[in-house]
Amino acid sequence: MVEPFSLDDNRTLVETHFGFRDMPFGVAPDPSFFFLDQHYAEGLEILAEGIKAKKGLLLVTGEVGTGKTILLRKLMRHLHASTRFVFVSTSHLTSDGLIDFIVEDLGLRTEGKTGFEIAQALKDYLLQQSRAAKTVALLIDEAQKLSDGALESLCDLSNLETDQEKLLQIVLVGQPELINKLRQPALQRIKQRIAIHHQTRALSLASDMEYYIRHRLRAAGYEGPEIFNQKALEAICRG
């Protein structure tokens, strides 16, 4: 009996034939494939400086497929030595669920504690990290899917501060509809706290797309001759 040919078999054949270490066009937001053109380099620098300067609340918006999540992953690698990151990709959190997720990720004990005691434990932890010259940053991906209650709770989190600095850096990341959501009267408090707003964009030039394709191939370990001729590249760019 002939075994069915699986997708994994196909992937292995492609990797072996071309000498890839990884598949060059996978959907996972692997920061190893981060495309450091001028726009994305600026975005990385803006977010990194905003966190290091402890601006408090940062916003990143962009259409689907414009590299928002991989930008976050690259940011985490870029600042890993000085920053403790909490990455939230769950999109259906309540306000209480968000706080619970944060304290659990940070390893804080909350058994038997009231909401006030949990909030105080979080503040004590953030103060401890600040005294140790460490920054704590909360990254929330697909933030447009958060409930209004969860978004409102971010106001309380952004109020965790000393006289000199914000204790928790918050980066909200989502599709353009997040901007409209934050315009609701009930969410004006959080909208007013946004210190930096960075917008990602799709590659606009055919030359950028060609460079991006070649960059992904090199990042995957390919060292051979060009795989795509000019006509193939042009066809890809046209979509």
Secondary structure, DSSP 8 states (H G I E B T S, - for coil): ------HHHHHHHHHHHHT-SS-TT-SS--GGG----HHHHHHHHHHHHHHHTT-SEEEEE--TTSSHHHHHHHHHHHTTTTEEEEEE--S---HHHHHHHHHHHTT---TT--HHHHHHHHHHHHHHHHHTT-EEEEEETTGGGS-HHHHHHHHHHHT-B-SS-BSEEEEEEE-THHHHHHTSGGGHHHHHTEEEEEE-----SHHHHHHHHHHHHHHTT--SS-SS-HHHHHHHHH-
